[in-house]
């Protein structure tokens, strides 16, 4: 799919392939941290990825793209995660 987008685009595109959550399994032996490991693949036509890092959250991904390619000045927000599962919810900041 990505190769098709790249070969069919008249000018170099920005491509983001992003999942909304990680592995989900209610087995208590599996670490809950896997819930928040998202698929996140980015292609910038200039191949300059210095504004991204391994811990960036989904909340900031589009802010970085808008700032970089659409001359916006959106501030980055605090990365946080919230788990809504079953009766109680937990928050990891």
N, CA, C and O atoms as CSV, one atom per row, in Angstrom:
chain,resi,resn,atom,element,x,y,z
A,1,UNK,N,N,0.831,-1.185,0.000
A,1,UNK,CA,C,0.000,0.000,0.000
A,1,UNK,C,C,0.880,1.255,0.000
A,1,UNK,O,O,0.649,2.176,-0.784
A,2,UNK,N,N,1.882,1.291,0.874
A,2,UNK,CA,C,2.759,2.462,0.956
A,2,UNK,C,C,3.537,2.642,-0.349
A,2,UNK,O,O,3.663,3.759,-0.850
A,3,UNK,N,N,4.056,1.544,-0.895
A,3,UNK,CA,C,4.770,1.631,-2.176
A,3,UNK,C,C,3.863,2.187,-3.270
A,3,UNK,O,O,4.310,2.972,-4.106
A,4,UNK,N,N,2.594,1.786,-3.269
A,4,UNK,CA,C,1.638,2.292,-4.253
A,4,UNK,C,C,1.396,3.782,-4.103
A,4,UNK,O,O,1.318,4.504,-5.097
A,5,UNK,N,N,1.278,4.247,-2.866
A,5,UNK,CA,C,1.093,5.680,-2.617
A,5,UNK,C,C,2.305,6.457,-3.110
A,5,UNK,O,O,2.169,7.486,-3.772
A,6,UNK,N,N,3.492,5.955,-2.783
A,6,UNK,CA,C,4.722,6.645,-3.190
A,6,UNK,C,C,4.868,6.688,-4.711
A,6,UNK,O,O,5.246,7.718,-5.268
A,7,UNK,N,N,4.570,5.582,-5.378
A,7,UNK,CA,C,4.763,5.547,-6.835
A,7,UNK,C,C,3.685,6.319,-7.593
A,7,UNK,O,O,3.929,6.774,-8.710
A,8,UNK,N,N,2.491,6.474,-7.002
A,8,UNK,CA,C,1.395,7.151,-7.695
A,8,UNK,C,C,1.295,8.639,-7.375
A,8,UNK,O,O,0.513,9.347,-8.010
A,9,UNK,N,N,2.060,9.127,-6.417
A,9,UNK,CA,C,1.936,10.525,-5.998
A,9,UNK,C,C,2.695,11.444,-6.940
A,9,UNK,O,O,3.865,11.195,-7.231
A,10,UNK,N,N,2.048,12.508,-7.427
A,10,UNK,CA,C,2.731,13.446,-8.323
A,10,UNK,C,C,3.838,14.236,-7.619
A,10,UNK,O,O,4.793,14.670,-8.264
A,11,UNK,N,N,3.717,14.422,-6.311
A,11,UNK,CA,C,4.784,15.038,-5.523
A,11,UNK,C,C,4.937,14.231,-4.244
A,11,UNK,O,O,3.999,13.546,-3.838
A,12,UNK,N,N,6.076,14.295,-3.612
A,12,UNK,CA,C,6.327,13.446,-2.439
A,12,UNK,C,C,5.306,13.681,-1.328
A,12,UNK,O,O,5.112,14.815,-0.891
A,13,UNK,N,N,4.658,12.616,-0.874
A,13,UNK,CA,C,3.631,12.746,0.160
A,13,UNK,C,C,4.207,12.589,1.561
A,13,UNK,O,O,5.313,12.078,1.740
A,14,UNK,N,N,3.438,13.037,2.550
A,14,UNK,CA,C,3.648,12.677,3.944
A,14,UNK,C,C,2.742,11.472,4.178
A,14,UNK,O,O,1.558,11.513,3.846
A,15,UNK,N,N,3.290,10.400,4.746
A,15,UNK,CA,C,2.504,9.193,4.997
A,15,UNK,C,C,2.613,8.846,6.476
A,15,UNK,O,O,3.708,8.787,7.036
A,16,UNK,N,N,1.457,8.617,7.101
A,16,UNK,CA,C,1.413,8.188,8.499
A,16,UNK,C,C,0.564,6.918,8.563
A,16,UNK,O,O,-0.598,6.914,8.158
A,17,UNK,N,N,1.158,5.851,9.074
A,17,UNK,CA,C,0.438,4.612,9.327
A,17,UNK,C,C,0.428,4.442,10.840
A,17,UNK,O,O,1.462,4.159,11.445
A,18,UNK,N,N,-0.743,4.615,11.451
A,18,UNK,CA,C,-0.819,4.745,12.902
A,18,UNK,C,C,-1.951,3.901,13.466
A,18,UNK,O,O,-3.090,3.992,13.009
A,19,UNK,N,N,-1.635,3.081,14.459
A,19,UNK,CA,C,-2.650,2.311,15.168
A,19,UNK,C,C,-3.174,3.109,16.347
A,19,UNK,O,O,-2.525,4.047,16.811
A,20,UNK,N,N,-4.353,2.733,16.830
A,20,UNK,CA,C,-4.933,3.488,17.950
A,20,UNK,C,C,-4.658,2.840,19.298
A,20,UNK,O,O,-4.883,3.472,20.330
A,21,UNK,N,N,-4.184,1.612,19.324
A,21,UNK,CA,C,-3.785,0.982,20.592
A,21,UNK,C,C,-2.913,-0.221,20.293
A,21,UNK,O,O,-2.828,-0.681,19.154
A,22,UNK,N,N,-2.278,-0.714,21.318
A,22,UNK,CA,C,-1.397,-1.855,21.177
A,22,UNK,C,C,-2.117,-3.166,21.411
A,22,UNK,O,O,-3.340,-3.247,21.296
A,23,UNK,N,N,-1.357,-4.181,21.737
A,23,UNK,CA,C,-1.855,-5.529,21.965
A,23,UNK,C,C,-2.777,-5.557,23.182
A,23,UNK,O,O,-2.416,-5.052,24.245
A,24,UNK,N,N,-3.946,-6.135,23.034
A,24,UNK,CA,C,-4.892,-6.222,24.146
A,24,UNK,C,C,-5.164,-7.692,24.459
A,24,UNK,O,O,-5.565,-8.463,23.587
A,25,UNK,N,N,-4.943,-8.058,25.698
A,25,UNK,CA,C,-5.213,-9.413,26.151
A,25,UNK,C,C,-5.467,-9.336,27.648
A,25,UNK,O,O,-4.719,-8.671,28.364
A,26,UNK,N,N,-6.496,-9.995,28.128
A,26,UNK,CA,C,-6.845,-9.913,29.549
A,26,UNK,C,C,-6.070,-10.907,30.410
A,26,UNK,O,O,-6.324,-11.013,31.610
A,27,UNK,N,N,-5.143,-11.625,29.821
A,27,UNK,CA,C,-4.317,-12.560,30.578
A,27,UNK,C,C,-3.459,-11.774,31.565
A,27,UNK,O,O,-2.674,-10.924,31.147
A,28,UNK,N,N,-3.591,-12.041,32.877
A,28,UNK,CA,C,-2.823,-11.274,33.877
A,28,UNK,C,C,-1.311,-11.491,33.789
A,28,UNK,O,O,-0.549,-10.728,34.384
A,29,UNK,N,N,-0.870,-12.504,33.066
A,29,UNK,CA,C,0.562,-12.765,32.913
A,29,UNK,C,C,1.201,-11.841,31.871
A,29,UNK,O,O,2.426,-11.733,31.813
A,30,UNK,N,N,0.392,-11.182,31.058
A,30,UNK,CA,C,0.905,-10.296,30.006
A,30,UNK,C,C,0.941,-8.871,30.544
A,30,UNK,O,O,-0.061,-8.363,31.048
A,31,UNK,N,N,2.095,-8.233,30.436
A,31,UNK,CA,C,2.285,-6.882,30.984
A,31,UNK,C,C,1.308,-5.887,30.355
A,31,UNK,O,O,1.113,-5.883,29.140
A,32,UNK,N,N,0.703,-5.049,31.187
A,32,UNK,CA,C,-0.249,-4.039,30.715
A,32,UNK,C,C,0.431,-2.995,29.824
A,32,UNK,O,O,-0.246,-2.323,29.045
A,33,UNK,N,N,1.725,-2.849,29.920
A,33,UNK,CA,C,2.415,-1.863,29.084
A,33,UNK,C,C,2.226,-2.149,27.593
A,33,UNK,O,O,2.317,-1.230,26.779
A,34,UNK,N,N,1.965,-3.398,27.224
A,34,UNK,CA,C,1.730,-3.729,25.813
A,34,UNK,C,C,0.458,-3.067,25.279
A,34,UNK,O,O,0.317,-2.888,24.069
A,35,UNK,N,N,-0.459,-2.706,26.161
A,35,UNK,CA,C,-1.695,-2.043,25.728
A,35,UNK,C,C,-1.419,-0.734,25.000
A,35,UNK,O,O,-2.222,-0.303,24.172
A,36,UNK,N,N,-0.300,-0.106,25.300
A,36,UNK,CA,C,-0.022,1.242,24.798
A,36,UNK,C,C,1.089,1.297,23.752
A,36,UNK,O,O,1.530,2.385,23.381
A,37,UNK,N,N,1.541,0.155,23.279
A,37,UNK,CA,C,2.567,0.137,22.242
A,37,UNK,C,C,1.847,0.131,20.892
A,37,UNK,O,O,1.339,-0.905,20.461
A,38,UNK,N,N,1.805,1.276,20.235
A,38,UNK,CA,C,1.075,1.453,18.983
A,38,UNK,C,C,1.956,1.222,17.776
A,38,UNK,O,O,3.168,1.432,17.821
A,39,UNK,N,N,1.323,0.781,16.684
A,39,UNK,CA,C,1.984,0.798,15.383
A,39,UNK,C,C,2.092,2.265,14.978
A,39,UNK,O,O,1.088,2.977,14.972
A,40,UNK,N,N,3.286,2.720,14.644
A,40,UNK,CA,C,3.478,4.119,14.269
A,40,UNK,C,C,4.616,4.191,13.259
A,40,UNK,O,O,5.789,4.118,13.625
A,41,UNK,N,N,4.262,4.334,11.995
A,41,UNK,CA,C,5.253,4.448,10.926
A,41,UNK,C,C,5.011,5.761,10.189
A,41,UNK,O,O,3.882,6.059,9.798
A,42,UNK,N,N,6.063,6.540,10.002
A,42,UNK,CA,C,5.954,7.863,9.390
A,42,UNK,C,C,6.944,7.970,8.240
A,42,UNK,O,O,8.089,7.530,8.346
A,43,UNK,N,N,6.487,8.562,7.139
A,43,UNK,CA,C,7.374,8.886,6.020
A,43,UNK,C,C,7.267,10.376,5.750
A,43,UNK,O,O,6.195,10.882,5.418
A,44,UNK,N,N,8.379,11.070,5.894
A,44,UNK,CA,C,8.463,12.475,5.523
A,44,UNK,C,C,9.262,12.562,4.226
A,44,UNK,O,O,10.311,11.928,4.117
A,45,UNK,N,N,8.796,13.326,3.246
A,45,UNK,CA,C,9.518,13.413,1.977
A,45,UNK,C,C,10.942,13.960,2.118
A,45,UNK,O,O,11.814,13.622,1.317
A,46,UNK,N,N,11.182,14.801,3.128
A,46,UNK,CA,C,12.548,15.323,3.307
A,46,UNK,C,C,13.425,14.368,4.129
A,46,UNK,O,O,14.619,14.609,4.308
A,47,UNK,N,N,12.816,13.281,4.624
A,47,UNK,CA,C,13.510,12.251,5.413
A,47,UNK,C,C,14.177,12.803,6.679
A,47,UNK,O,O,15.121,12.207,7.199
A,48,UNK,N,N,13.687,13.928,7.163
A,48,UNK,CA,C,14.199,14.533,8.391
A,48,UNK,C,C,13.206,14.221,9.515
A,48,UNK,O,O,12.111,14.782,9.567
A,49,UNK,N,N,13.607,13.325,10.402
A,49,UNK,CA,C,12.726,12.844,11.465
A,49,UNK,C,C,13.153,13.343,12.841
A,49,UNK,O,O,12.763,12.760,13.853
A,50,UNK,N,N,13.940,14.403,12.898
A,50,UNK,CA,C,14.476,14.863,14.185
A,50,UNK,C,C,13.390,15.347,15.153
A,50,UNK,O,O,13.627,15.388,16.361
A,51,UNK,N,N,12.218,15.709,14.655
A,51,UNK,CA,C,11.141,16.167,15.544
A,51,UNK,C,C,10.381,15.002,16.178
A,51,UNK,O,O,9.561,15.211,17.072
A,52,UNK,N,N,10.646,13.790,15.723
A,52,UNK,CA,C,9.984,12.604,16.268
A,52,UNK,C,C,10.932,11.881,17.218
A,52,UNK,O,O,12.152,12.006,17.108
A,53,UNK,N,N,10.364,11.128,18.145
A,53,UNK,CA,C,11.177,10.283,19.013
A,53,UNK,C,C,10.411,8.998,19.297
A,53,UNK,O,O,9.245,8.870,18.923
A,54,UNK,N,N,11.061,8.052,19.954
A,54,UNK,CA,C,10.466,6.736,20.196
A,54,UNK,C,C,9.305,6.756,21.178
A,54,UNK,O,O,8.556,5.783,21.259
A,55,UNK,N,N,9.141,7.828,21.915
A,55,UNK,CA,C,8.093,7.850,22.936
A,55,UNK,C,C,6.952,8.819,22.609
A,55,UNK,O,O,6.089,9.062,23.453
A,56,UNK,N,N,6.940,9.368,21.405
A,56,UNK,CA,C,5.901,10.338,21.063
A,56,UNK,C,C,4.525,9.677,21.083
A,56,UNK,O,O,4.360,8.559,20.594
A,57,UNK,N,N,3.561,10.357,21.636
A,57,UNK,CA,C,2.199,9.839,21.701
A,57,UNK,C,C,1.378,10.281,20.501
A,57,UNK,O,O,1.741,11.214,19.784
A,58,UNK,N,N,0.262,9.589,20.300
A,58,UNK,CA,C,-0.613,9.929,19.179
A,58,UNK,C,C,-1.111,11.365,19.247
A,58,UNK,O,O,-1.360,11.989,18.216
A,59,UNK,N,N,-1.257,11.891,20.458
A,59,UNK,CA,C,-1.782,13.245,20.623
A,59,UNK,C,C,-0.878,14.286,19.954
A,59,UNK,O,O,-1.359,15.344,19.548
A,60,UNK,N,N,0.405,14.007,19.834
A,60,UNK,CA,C,1.341,14.981,19.270
A,60,UNK,C,C,1.770,14.700,17.832
A,60,UNK,O,O,2.375,15.562,17.194
A,61,UNK,N,N,1.476,13.534,17.321
A,61,UNK,CA,C,1.928,13.166,15.978
A,61,UNK,C,C,1.450,14.158,14.912
A,61,UNK,O,O,2.255,14.673,14.137
A,62,UNK,N,N,0.146,14.423,14.875
A,62,UNK,CA,C,-0.362,15.351,13.859
A,62,UNK,C,C,0.066,16.784,14.126
A,62,UNK,O,O,0.230,17.558,13.183
A,63,UNK,N,N,0.250,17.152,15.370
A,63,UNK,CA,C,0.746,18.500,15.683
A,63,UNK,C,C,2.120,18.705,15.052
A,63,UNK,O,O,2.407,19.774,14.513
A,64,UNK,N,N,2.955,17.694,15.119
A,64,UNK,CA,C,4.291,17.790,14.514
A,64,UNK,C,C,4.180,17.912,12.999
A,64,UNK,O,O,4.877,18.722,12.389
A,65,UNK,N,N,3.311,17.115,12.390
A,65,UNK,CA,C,3.120,17.194,10.933
A,65,UNK,C,C,2.580,18.562,10.534
A,65,UNK,O,O,3.079,19.164,9.583
A,66,UNK,N,N,1.572,19.065,11.241
A,66,UNK,CA,C,1.003,20.374,10.903
A,66,UNK,C,C,2.040,21.483,11.076
A,66,UNK,O,O,2.112,22.401,10.259
A,67,UNK,N,N,2.829,21.401,12.121
A,67,UNK,CA,C,3.862,22.418,12.340
A,67,UNK,C,C,4.921,22.361,11.243
A,67,UNK,O,O,5.348,23.396,10.732
A,68,UNK,N,N,5.336,21.171,10.890
A,68,UNK,CA,C,6.434,20.993,9.934
A,68,UNK,C,C,6.028,21.312,8.490
A,68,UNK,O,O,6.784,21.950,7.758
A,69,UNK,N,N,4.836,20.866,8.084
A,69,UNK,CA,C,4.473,20.971,6.672
A,69,UNK,C,C,3.388,22.004,6.360
A,69,UNK,O,O,3.171,22.328,5.192
A,70,UNK,N,N,2.709,22.521,7.374
A,70,UNK,CA,C,1.635,23.480,7.131
A,70,UNK,C,C,1.858,24.788,7.884
A,70,UNK,O,O,0.925,25.568,8.077
A,71,UNK,N,N,3.090,25.022,8.302
A,71,UNK,CA,C,3.495,26.273,8.935
A,71,UNK,C,C,2.608,26.657,10.120
A,71,UNK,O,O,2.276,27.827,10.306
A,72,UNK,N,N,2.237,25.671,10.904
A,72,UNK,CA,C,1.466,25.932,12.113
A,72,UNK,C,C,2.424,26.068,13.298
A,72,UNK,O,O,3.613,25.772,13.180
A,73,UNK,N,N,1.915,26.503,14.402
A,73,UNK,CA,C,2.725,26.674,15.615
A,73,UNK,C,C,1.967,26.075,16.804
A,73,UNK,O,O,1.775,26.720,17.835
A,74,UNK,N,N,1.550,24.839,16.627
A,74,UNK,CA,C,0.782,24.160,17.671
A,74,UNK,C,C,1.735,23.654,18.746
A,74,UNK,O,O,2.726,22.997,18.427
A,75,UNK,N,N,1.458,23.943,20.001
A,75,UNK,CA,C,2.336,23.431,21.061
A,75,UNK,C,C,2.121,21.936,21.242
A,75,UNK,O,O,1.023,21.424,21.023
A,76,UNK,N,N,3.173,21.247,21.641
A,76,UNK,CA,C,3.027,19.838,21.964
A,76,UNK,C,C,2.350,19.709,23.319
A,76,UNK,O,O,2.576,20.521,24.217
A,77,UNK,N,N,1.532,18.698,23.457
A,77,UNK,CA,C,0.805,18.441,24.684
A,77,UNK,C,C,1.522,17.373,25.502
A,77,UNK,O,O,2.372,16.650,24.982
A,78,UNK,N,N,1.181,17.279,26.762
A,78,UNK,CA,C,1.771,16.235,27.602
A,78,UNK,C,C,1.306,14.881,27.095
A,78,UNK,O,O,0.112,14.659,26.892
A,79,UNK,N,N,2.256,13.976,26.892
A,79,UNK,CA,C,1.906,12.617,26.501
A,79,UNK,C,C,1.379,11.883,27.727
A,79,UNK,O,O,2.006,11.908,28.786
A,80,UNK,N,N,0.248,11.242,27.590
A,80,UNK,CA,C,-0.321,10.476,28.692
A,80,UNK,C,C,-1.122,9.320,28.116
A,80,UNK,O,O,-1.440,9.306,26.927
A,81,UNK,N,N,-1.439,8.371,28.947
A,81,UNK,CA,C,-2.260,7.245,28.533
A,81,UNK,C,C,-3.358,7.029,29.557
A,81,UNK,O,O,-3.178,7.271,30.750
A,82,UNK,N,N,-4.497,6.568,29.066
A,82,UNK,CA,C,-5.625,6.254,29.938
A,82,UNK,C,C,-6.151,4.886,29.528
A,82,UNK,O,O,-6.403,4.641,28.348
A,83,UNK,N,N,-6.311,4.018,30.477
A,83,UNK,CA,C,-6.846,2.684,30.219
A,83,UNK,C,C,-8.263,2.622,30.769
A,83,UNK,O,O,-8.479,2.806,31.967
A,84,UNK,N,N,-9.229,2.362,29.893
A,84,UNK,CA,C,-10.612,2.164,30.289
A,84,UNK,C,C,-10.920,0.702,30.026
A,84,UNK,O,O,-11.114,0.291,28.882
A,85,UNK,N,N,-10.962,-0.073,31.088
A,85,UNK,CA,C,-11.140,-1.493,30.903
A,85,UNK,C,C,-11.881,-2.062,32.095
A,85,UNK,O,O,-11.405,-1.945,33.224
A,86,UNK,N,N,-12.997,-2.655,31.882
A,86,UNK,CA,C,-13.746,-3.242,32.973
A,86,UNK,C,C,-14.376,-2.172,33.845
A,86,UNK,O,O,-14.862,-1.158,33.344
A,87,UNK,N,N,-14.367,-2.398,35.142
A,87,UNK,CA,C,-15.041,-1.531,36.084
A,87,UNK,C,C,-14.260,-0.254,36.345
A,87,UNK,O,O,-14.846,0.828,36.362
A,88,UNK,N,N,-12.951,-0.353,36.549
A,88,UNK,CA,C,-12.151,0.814,36.906
A,88,UNK,C,C,-11.305,1.289,35.740
A,88,UNK,O,O,-11.081,0.547,34.784
A,89,UNK,N,N,-10.845,2.503,35.817
A,89,UNK,CA,C,-9.948,3.064,34.811
A,89,UNK,C,C,-8.665,3.477,35.516
A,89,UNK,O,O,-8.682,3.897,36.674
A,90,UNK,N,N,-7.560,3.351,34.802
A,90,UNK,CA,C,-6.298,3.801,35.360
A,90,UNK,C,C,-5.680,4.797,34.414
A,90,UNK,O,O,-5.962,4.789,33.216
A,91,UNK,N,N,-4.845,5.648,34.944
A,91,UNK,CA,C,-4.175,6.665,34.138
A,91,UNK,C,C,-2.685,6.586,34.417
A,91,UNK,O,O,-2.258,6.516,35.570
A,92,UNK,N,N,-1.897,6.599,33.349
A,92,UNK,CA,C,-0.438,6.616,33.452
A,92,UNK,C,C,0.052,7.904,32.813
A,92,UNK,O,O,-0.081,8.071,31.600
A,93,UNK,N,N,0.608,8.807,33.583
A,93,UNK,CA,C,1.096,10.086,33.039
A,93,UNK,C,C,2.595,10.110,33.041
A,93,UNK,O,O,3.197,11.098,32.623
